[in-house]
């Protein structure tokens, strides 16, 4: 639930902000009649995302056990790659998102172009969410928690988006995404480790177990869910999974902090 809530909040808020910026730009230019084009593009993107999620699920159900493990593992790795790219992309563009989208909107004059701008602005978040939620659901073998987290995350994201658009609530977007990026990196590390474990099983070359606490902590227990939700760890993991988990967190967080450190050093030198 925590994992899907976080990804839904991040992706949902990003999509809400994009739609809000587009609507605000149209409103300032006296083109409120074109609001429907933005809503149409966003709606088509949501439908396409749902169709993609359905395709992932149906494909998984039709595969053999080994093929399903390989599919789930590969999907998890792809999902983490997209989420990692999203984290770095938002770090780079959060402060200039409004001006960049407004500039694109001035070039999109025709109705089809407006629909396309909204569609492609939202579909990326939709596909990333579908992949990550699919991978998370597979990693914990449950659907209730992830579904509740997904719905709650989107509800909060939409509410925040509407409040920001109406200027009834101010949010430091860059700071918000910076803080949530750390949580997402830890969650993504767990999904990546699970995906690596699936690929190991599918290829029949699983490494030795690093630890096994299943006797003390059941995977479906409250403690097991909390550990998996906050740290992305499971009671039983192989050495390759543990090394992957640690390496991903260390490398990703180091790269996220690097520009800031560089700026601090430059300031000290000056």
Secondary structure as UniProt FT lines:
FT   HELIX           2..28
FT   TURN            29..30
FT   HELIX           32..34
FT   HELIX           35..61
FT   HELIX           65..93
FT   HELIX           94..96
FT   HELIX           97..107
FT   HELIX           111..140
FT   HELIX           144..165
FT   TURN            166..167
FT   HELIX           173..203
FT   STRAND          209..212
FT   TURN            214..216
FT   TURN            219..220
FT   HELIX           222..231
FT   STRAND          236..238
FT   HELIX           239..269
//
